[in-house]
Amino acid sequence: VVYFRNPSVPACLEFEKNVLMGSDFTNRVQGMDAVFEDISKSGLLAYQFGISQVPHVVIFNSRGDQVGEVVHPIDVAQLGALMDSSRK
């Protein structure tokens, strides 16, 4: 799970508080690697993935294949489904 963020974007702060710090996400992310990529410090990875809007989450499976992505406004149900599907 790679989460692209910018701390100066209110939508990122809201997403982090209401979703990423919640128990549903915490339970789902168990056993997965999660990376918070702050694009205000370096935009290289975001550029490589074609990320132009934050918050943005990219999900990979254990083989490193991208299985999906969600962008603001993030549908929490879709995010959960993608995280679940990445385990298959």
A tleap script that builds the chain and sets N, CA, C and O, in Angstrom:
source leaprc.protein.ff14SB
mol = sequence {
  NVAL VAL TYR PHE ARG ASN PRO SER VAL PRO
  ALA CYS LEU GLU PHE GLU LYS ASN VAL LEU
  MET GLY SER ASP PHE THR ASN ARG VAL GLN
  GLY MET ASP ALA VAL PHE GLU ASP ILE SER
  LYS SER GLY LEU LEU ALA TYR GLN PHE GLY
  ILE SER GLN VAL PRO HIE VAL VAL ILE PHE
  ASN SER ARG GLY ASP GLN VAL GLY GLU VAL
  VAL HIE PRO ILE ASP VAL ALA GLN LEU GLY
  ALA LEU MET ASP SER SER ARG CLYS
}
set mol.1.N position { 0.860 -1.167 0.000 }
set mol.1.CA position { 0.000 0.000 0.000 }
set mol.1.C position { 0.901 1.222 0.000 }
set mol.1.O position { 1.705 1.413 0.912 }
set mol.2.N position { 0.760 2.048 -1.028 }
set mol.2.CA position { 1.526 3.290 -1.082 }
set mol.2.C position { 0.520 4.441 -1.058 }
set mol.2.O position { -0.340 4.568 -1.930 }
set mol.3.N position { 0.663 5.266 -0.037 }
set mol.3.CA position { -0.223 6.410 0.149 }
set mol.3.C position { 0.546 7.676 -0.177 }
set mol.3.O position { 1.525 8.005 0.492 }
set mol.4.N position { 0.104 8.381 -1.197 }
set mol.4.CA position { 0.711 9.650 -1.593 }
set mol.4.C position { -0.056 10.775 -0.915 }
set mol.4.O position { -1.281 10.855 -1.007 }
set mol.5.N position { 0.693 11.651 -0.225 }
set mol.5.CA position { 0.063 12.694 0.574 }
set mol.5.C position { 0.842 13.996 0.475 }
set mol.5.O position { 1.991 14.033 0.034 }
set mol.6.N position { 0.183 15.047 0.896 }
set mol.6.CA position { 0.825 16.341 1.064 }
set mol.6.C position { 0.198 16.946 2.314 }
set mol.6.O position { -1.012 17.173 2.341 }
set mol.7.N position { 0.995 17.214 3.351 }
set mol.7.CA position { 0.414 17.696 4.604 }
set mol.7.C position { -0.266 19.062 4.505 }
set mol.7.O position { -0.980 19.460 5.425 }
set mol.8.N position { -0.057 19.777 3.414 }
set mol.8.CA position { -0.719 21.068 3.264 }
set mol.8.C position { -2.086 20.946 2.588 }
set mol.8.O position { -2.780 21.944 2.393 }
set mol.9.N position { -2.464 19.724 2.234 }
set mol.9.CA position { -3.757 19.496 1.584 }
set mol.9.C position { -4.759 18.998 2.640 }
set mol.9.O position { -4.593 17.902 3.175 }
set mol.10.N position { -5.786 19.787 2.941 }
set mol.10.CA position { -6.746 19.402 3.976 }
set mol.10.C position { -7.381 18.029 3.757 }
set mol.10.O position { -7.653 17.317 4.724 }
set mol.11.N position { -7.619 17.650 2.510 }
set mol.11.CA position { -8.225 16.344 2.231 }
set mol.11.C position { -7.317 15.202 2.701 }
set mol.11.O position { -7.811 14.154 3.118 }
set mol.12.N position { -6.010 15.394 2.639 }
set mol.12.CA position { -5.068 14.371 3.118 }
set mol.12.C position { -5.172 14.227 4.631 }
set mol.12.O position { -5.235 13.114 5.154 }
set mol.13.N position { -5.188 15.351 5.323 }
set mol.13.CA position { -5.275 15.313 6.781 }
set mol.13.C position { -6.589 14.679 7.236 }
set mol.13.O position { -6.612 13.917 8.203 }
set mol.14.N position { -7.664 14.991 6.548 }
set mol.14.CA position { -8.972 14.413 6.876 }
set mol.14.C position { -8.966 12.905 6.618 }
set mol.14.O position { -9.456 12.137 7.446 }
set mol.15.N position { -8.419 12.477 5.484 }
set mol.15.CA position { -8.342 11.048 5.146 }
set mol.15.C position { -7.509 10.292 6.178 }
set mol.15.O position { -7.884 9.200 6.604 }
set mol.16.N position { -6.393 10.865 6.575 }
set mol.16.CA position { -5.536 10.213 7.567 }
set mol.16.C position { -6.255 10.064 8.895 }
set mol.16.O position { -6.214 9.000 9.513 }
set mol.17.N position { -6.909 11.118 9.332 }
set mol.17.CA position { -7.608 11.082 10.618 }
set mol.17.C position { -8.800 10.134 10.597 }
set mol.17.O position { -8.983 9.345 11.523 }
set mol.18.N position { -9.610 10.208 9.547 }
set mol.18.CA position { -10.867 9.470 9.514 }
set mol.18.C position { -10.768 8.051 8.968 }
set mol.18.O position { -11.632 7.219 9.246 }
set mol.19.N position { -9.722 7.767 8.193 }
set mol.19.CA position { -9.622 6.434 7.579 }
set mol.19.C position { -8.360 5.712 8.030 }
set mol.19.O position { -8.439 4.638 8.625 }
set mol.20.N position { -7.210 6.288 7.753 }
set mol.20.CA position { -5.959 5.576 8.013 }
set mol.20.C position { -5.718 5.301 9.491 }
set mol.20.O position { -5.077 4.306 9.832 }
set mol.21.N position { -6.202 6.133 10.346 }
set mol.21.CA position { -6.017 5.920 11.785 }
set mol.21.C position { -7.161 5.123 12.401 }
set mol.21.O position { -7.179 4.883 13.609 }
set mol.22.N position { -8.103 4.718 11.576 }
set mol.22.CA position { -9.259 3.958 12.063 }
set mol.22.C position { -8.966 2.476 12.194 }
set mol.22.O position { -8.015 1.962 11.604 }
set mol.23.N position { -9.779 1.806 12.961 }
set mol.23.CA position { -9.556 0.380 13.238 }
set mol.23.C position { -9.753 -0.493 11.999 }
set mol.23.O position { -9.064 -1.503 11.856 }
set mol.24.N position { -10.671 -0.133 11.102 }
set mol.24.CA position { -10.887 -0.953 9.910 }
set mol.24.C position { -9.625 -0.996 9.053 }
set mol.24.O position { -9.198 -2.071 8.630 }
set mol.25.N position { -9.031 0.163 8.797 }
set mol.25.CA position { -7.799 0.198 8.004 }
set mol.25.C position { -6.669 -0.505 8.750 }
set mol.25.O position { -5.920 -1.282 8.158 }
set mol.26.N position { -6.549 -0.239 10.029 }
set mol.26.CA position { -5.486 -0.854 10.838 }
set mol.26.C position { -5.578 -2.370 10.778 }
set mol.26.O position { -4.556 -3.046 10.657 }
set mol.27.N position { -6.775 -2.908 10.860 }
set mol.27.CA position { -6.957 -4.366 10.774 }
set mol.27.C position { -6.638 -4.886 9.380 }
set mol.27.O position { -5.997 -5.927 9.234 }
set mol.28.N position { -7.082 -4.171 8.360 }
set mol.28.CA position { -6.851 -4.621 6.981 }
set mol.28.C position { -5.378 -4.583 6.592 }
set mol.28.O position { -4.928 -5.427 5.817 }
set mol.29.N position { -4.634 -3.641 7.103 }
set mol.29.CA position { -3.247 -3.458 6.684 }
set mol.29.C position { -2.291 -4.413 7.412 }
set mol.29.O position { -1.108 -4.475 7.078 }
set mol.30.N position { -2.792 -5.150 8.395 }
set mol.30.CA position { -1.953 -6.113 9.112 }
set mol.30.C position { -1.313 -7.083 8.118 }
set mol.30.O position { -1.995 -7.643 7.260 }
set mol.31.N position { -0.011 -7.272 8.239 }
set mol.31.CA position { 0.712 -8.189 7.363 }
set mol.31.C position { 1.079 -7.585 6.016 }
set mol.31.O position { 1.661 -8.267 5.173 }
set mol.32.N position { 0.751 -6.333 5.805 }
set mol.32.CA position { 1.082 -5.656 4.559 }
set mol.32.C position { 2.130 -4.584 4.844 }
set mol.32.O position { 2.280 -4.133 5.980 }
set mol.33.N position { 2.838 -4.192 3.820 }
set mol.33.CA position { 3.744 -3.049 3.932 }
set mol.33.C position { 2.963 -1.811 3.529 }
set mol.33.O position { 2.275 -1.802 2.508 }
set mol.34.N position { 3.075 -0.772 4.334 }
set mol.34.CA position { 2.393 0.484 4.039 }
set mol.34.C position { 3.430 1.601 4.020 }
set mol.34.O position { 4.235 1.737 4.942 }
set mol.35.N position { 3.396 2.395 2.955 }
set mol.35.CA position { 4.344 3.490 2.783 }
set mol.35.C position { 3.558 4.788 2.643 }
set mol.35.O position { 2.632 4.882 1.837 }
set mol.36.N position { 3.936 5.785 3.438 }
set mol.36.CA position { 3.376 7.123 3.299 }
set mol.36.C position { 4.401 7.932 2.530 }
set mol.36.O position { 5.508 8.160 3.019 }
set mol.37.N position { 4.048 8.364 1.342 }
set mol.37.CA position { 4.963 9.122 0.486 }
set mol.37.C position { 4.539 10.584 0.482 }
set mol.37.O position { 3.507 10.935 -0.089 }
set mol.38.N position { 5.334 11.431 1.116 }
set mol.38.CA position { 5.046 12.851 1.232 }
set mol.38.C position { 5.581 13.559 -0.010 }
set mol.38.O position { 6.788 13.748 -0.155 }
set mol.39.N position { 4.670 13.948 -0.906 }
set mol.39.CA position { 5.106 14.547 -2.168 }
set mol.39.C position { 5.620 15.974 -1.998 }
set mol.39.O position { 6.205 16.534 -2.926 }
set mol.40.N position { 5.408 16.567 -0.824 }
set mol.40.CA position { 5.946 17.909 -0.591 }
set mol.40.C position { 7.455 17.863 -0.364 }
set mol.40.O position { 8.142 18.873 -0.517 }
set mol.41.N position { 7.967 16.692 0.000 }
set mol.41.CA position { 9.408 16.528 0.218 }
set mol.41.C position { 10.115 16.041 -1.033 }
set mol.41.O position { 11.231 16.460 -1.338 }
set mol.42.N position { 9.449 15.149 -1.752 }
set mol.42.CA position { 9.995 14.638 -3.011 }
set mol.42.C position { 8.841 14.145 -3.865 }
set mol.42.O position { 8.013 13.351 -3.421 }
set mol.43.N position { 8.802 14.617 -5.064 }
set mol.43.CA position { 7.732 14.214 -5.973 }
set mol.43.C position { 8.157 13.164 -6.975 }
set mol.43.O position { 7.398 12.837 -7.888 }
set mol.44.N position { 9.365 12.625 -6.820 }
set mol.44.CA position { 9.890 11.680 -7.807 }
set mol.44.C position { 9.030 10.431 -7.939 }
set mol.44.O position { 8.660 10.049 -9.050 }
set mol.45.N position { 8.709 9.795 -6.824 }
set mol.45.CA position { 7.905 8.572 -6.889 }
set mol.45.C position { 6.515 8.873 -7.439 }
set mol.45.O position { 5.976 8.104 -8.236 }
set mol.46.N position { 5.944 9.980 -7.017 }
set mol.46.CA position { 4.629 10.374 -7.538 }
set mol.46.C position { 4.703 10.589 -9.049 }
set mol.46.O position { 3.809 10.178 -9.789 }
set mol.47.N position { 5.759 11.225 -9.489 }
set mol.47.CA position { 5.948 11.446 -10.923 }
set mol.47.C position { 6.046 10.115 -11.665 }
set mol.47.O position { 5.448 9.946 -12.728 }
set mol.48.N position { 6.799 9.176 -11.105 }
set mol.48.CA position { 6.973 7.872 -11.749 }
set mol.48.C position { 5.656 7.112 -11.860 }
set mol.48.O position { 5.464 6.334 -12.795 }
set mol.49.N position { 4.749 7.333 -10.913 }
set mol.49.CA position { 3.450 6.661 -10.947 }
set mol.49.C position { 2.375 7.494 -11.620 }
set mol.49.O position { 1.232 7.051 -11.734 }
set mol.50.N position { 2.719 8.688 -12.065 }
set mol.50.CA position { 1.742 9.545 -12.717 }
set mol.50.C position { 0.720 10.137 -11.760 }
set mol.50.O position { -0.408 10.434 -12.155 }
set mol.51.N position { 1.112 10.310 -10.501 }
set mol.51.CA position { 0.210 10.851 -9.486 }
set mol.51.C position { 0.188 12.372 -9.610 }
set mol.51.O position { 1.230 13.024 -9.543 }
set mol.52.N position { -1.002 12.925 -9.791 }
set mol.52.CA position { -1.115 14.372 -9.909 }
set mol.52.C position { -2.049 14.967 -8.862 }
set mol.52.O position { -2.129 16.187 -8.716 }
set mol.53.N position { -2.751 14.112 -8.139 }
set mol.53.CA position { -3.714 14.574 -7.145 }
set mol.53.C position { -3.563 13.743 -5.884 }
set mol.53.O position { -3.364 12.531 -5.953 }
set mol.54.N position { -3.658 14.391 -4.735 }
set mol.54.CA position { -3.613 13.695 -3.450 }
set mol.54.C position { -4.846 14.058 -2.650 }
set mol.54.O position { -5.411 15.134 -2.849 }
set mol.55.N position { -5.282 13.183 -1.747 }
set mol.55.CA position { -4.704 11.891 -1.409 }
set mol.55.C position { -4.920 10.868 -2.520 }
set mol.55.O position { -5.901 10.916 -3.261 }
set mol.56.N position { -3.972 9.947 -2.605 }
set mol.56.CA position { -3.965 8.928 -3.656 }
set mol.56.C position { -3.339 7.668 -3.053 }
set mol.56.O position { -2.276 7.733 -2.436 }
set mol.57.N position { -3.994 6.538 -3.232 }
set mol.57.CA position { -3.489 5.273 -2.688 }
set mol.57.C position { -3.338 4.278 -3.827 }
set mol.57.O position { -4.254 4.087 -4.628 }
set mol.58.N position { -2.165 3.644 -3.890 }
set mol.58.CA position { -1.896 2.613 -4.892 }
set mol.58.C position { -1.686 1.303 -4.137 }
set mol.58.O position { -0.942 1.251 -3.157 }
set mol.59.N position { -2.350 0.247 -4.604 }
set mol.59.CA position { -2.290 -1.059 -3.943 }
set mol.59.C position { -1.562 -2.053 -4.842 }
set mol.59.O position { -1.833 -2.146 -6.039 }
set mol.60.N position { -0.641 -2.787 -4.245 }
set mol.60.CA position { 0.118 -3.832 -4.940 }
set mol.60.C position { -0.128 -5.171 -4.262 }
set mol.60.O position { -0.433 -5.229 -3.071 }
set mol.61.N position { 0.009 -6.255 -5.038 }
set mol.61.CA position { -0.060 -7.579 -4.425 }
set mol.61.C position { 1.351 -7.993 -3.985 }
set mol.61.O position { 2.304 -7.231 -4.144 }
set mol.62.N position { 1.474 -9.183 -3.440 }
set mol.62.CA position { 2.765 -9.630 -2.904 }
set mol.62.C position { 3.814 -9.850 -3.992 }
set mol.62.O position { 5.005 -9.933 -3.692 }
set mol.63.N position { 3.386 -9.945 -5.252 }
set mol.63.CA position { 4.334 -10.097 -6.359 }
set mol.63.C position { 4.793 -8.748 -6.905 }
set mol.63.O position { 5.640 -8.692 -7.797 }
set mol.64.N position { 4.241 -7.671 -6.375 }
set mol.64.CA position { 4.612 -6.341 -6.833 }
set mol.64.C position { 3.776 -5.828 -7.985 }
set mol.64.O position { 4.080 -4.782 -8.559 }
set mol.65.N position { 2.716 -6.561 -8.332 }
set mol.65.CA position { 1.819 -6.120 -9.397 }
set mol.65.C position { 0.808 -5.126 -8.832 }
set mol.65.O position { 0.234 -5.364 -7.770 }
set mol.66.N position { 0.587 -4.023 -9.529 }
set mol.66.CA position { -0.410 -3.062 -9.092 }
set mol.66.C position { -1.790 -3.662 -9.322 }
set mol.66.O position { -2.118 -4.077 -10.434 }
set mol.67.N position { -2.601 -3.704 -8.257 }
set mol.67.CA position { -3.947 -4.260 -8.379 }
set mol.67.C position { -5.022 -3.185 -8.410 }
set mol.67.O position { -6.182 -3.472 -8.706 }
set mol.68.N position { -4.642 -1.949 -8.107 }
set mol.68.CA position { -5.620 -0.876 -8.168 }
set mol.68.C position { -5.132 0.378 -7.493 }
set mol.68.O position { -4.060 0.416 -6.890 }
set mol.69.N position { -5.951 1.409 -7.611 }
set mol.69.CA position { -5.647 2.675 -6.978 }
set mol.69.C position { -6.934 3.431 -6.735 }
set mol.69.O position { -7.930 3.240 -7.432 }
set mol.70.N position { -6.897 4.282 -5.748 }
set mol.70.CA position { -8.031 5.150 -5.446 }
set mol.70.C position { -7.499 6.560 -5.246 }
set mol.70.O position { -6.409 6.757 -4.708 }
set mol.71.N position { -8.278 7.530 -5.683 }
set mol.71.CA position { -7.863 8.928 -5.613 }
set mol.71.C position { -9.006 9.735 -4.996 }
set mol.71.O position { -10.163 9.316 -5.029 }
set mol.72.N position { -8.677 10.862 -4.451 }
set mol.72.CA position { -9.654 11.728 -3.792 }
set mol.72.C position { -10.773 12.120 -4.735 }
set mol.72.O position { -10.491 12.502 -5.871 }
set mol.73.N position { -12.007 12.045 -4.328 }
set mol.73.CA position { -12.462 11.594 -3.020 }
set mol.73.C position { -12.415 10.072 -2.935 }
set mol.73.O position { -12.968 9.372 -3.782 }
set mol.74.N position { -11.753 9.578 -1.910 }
set mol.74.CA position { -11.506 8.137 -1.779 }
set mol.74.C position { -12.737 7.429 -1.240 }
set mol.74.O position { -13.281 7.780 -0.193 }
set mol.75.N position { -13.154 6.423 -1.990 }
set mol.75.CA position { -14.253 5.553 -1.575 }
set mol.75.C position { -13.653 4.500 -0.646 }
set mol.75.O position { -12.897 3.637 -1.093 }
set mol.76.N position { -13.981 4.567 0.629 }
set mol.76.CA position { -13.384 3.698 1.636 }
set mol.76.C position { -13.719 2.222 1.358 }
set mol.76.O position { -12.877 1.350 1.572 }
set mol.77.N position { -14.923 1.943 0.892 }
set mol.77.CA position { -15.294 0.562 0.572 }
set mol.77.C position { -14.446 0.028 -0.576 }
set mol.77.O position { -14.016 -1.126 -0.551 }
set mol.78.N position { -14.208 0.860 -1.574 }
set mol.78.CA position { -13.367 0.448 -2.703 }
set mol.78.C position { -11.930 0.209 -2.234 }
set mol.78.O position { -11.295 -0.758 -2.652 }
set mol.79.N position { -11.422 1.078 -1.375 }
set mol.79.CA position { -10.080 0.903 -0.836 }
set mol.79.C position { -9.977 -0.426 -0.102 }
set mol.79.O position { -9.024 -1.175 -0.318 }
set mol.80.N position { -10.932 -0.727 0.752 }
set mol.80.CA position { -10.926 -1.988 1.490 }
set mol.80.C position { -10.983 -3.188 0.564 }
set mol.80.O position { -10.274 -4.171 0.779 }
set mol.81.N position { -11.816 -3.119 -0.461 }
set mol.81.CA position { -11.937 -4.232 -1.406 }
set mol.81.C position { -10.634 -4.462 -2.158 }
set mol.81.O position { -10.236 -5.605 -2.381 }
set mol.82.N position { -9.965 -3.369 -2.551 }
set mol.82.CA position { -8.688 -3.495 -3.241 }
set mol.82.C position { -7.621 -4.103 -2.323 }
set mol.82.O position { -6.831 -4.945 -2.747 }
set mol.83.N position { -7.612 -3.669 -1.075 }
set mol.83.CA position { -6.657 -4.223 -0.119 }
set mol.83.C position { -6.906 -5.712 0.075 }
set mol.83.O position { -5.961 -6.501 0.119 }
set mol.84.N position { -8.164 -6.099 0.189 }
set mol.84.CA position { -8.509 -7.510 0.344 }
set mol.84.C position { -8.118 -8.318 -0.889 }
set mol.84.O position { -7.608 -9.432 -0.770 }
set mol.85.N position { -8.360 -7.750 -2.084 }
set mol.85.CA position { -8.053 -8.479 -3.321 }
set mol.85.C position { -6.553 -8.625 -3.528 }
set mol.85.O position { -6.116 -9.545 -4.220 }
set mol.86.N position { -5.760 -7.743 -2.944 }
set mol.86.CA position { -4.308 -7.826 -3.126 }
set mol.86.C position { -3.708 -9.036 -2.420 }
set mol.86.O position { -2.584 -9.440 -2.717 }
set mol.87.N position { -4.451 -9.604 -1.498 }
set mol.87.CA position { -3.978 -10.773 -0.735 }
set mol.87.C position { -4.202 -12.082 -1.492 }
set mol.87.O position { -3.691 -13.124 -1.081 }
set mol.88.N position { -4.952 -12.042 -2.581 }
set mol.88.CA position { -5.275 -13.279 -3.319 }
set mol.88.C position { -4.187 -13.662 -4.281 }
set mol.88.O position { -4.304 -14.672 -4.974 }
savepdb mol mol.pdb
quit
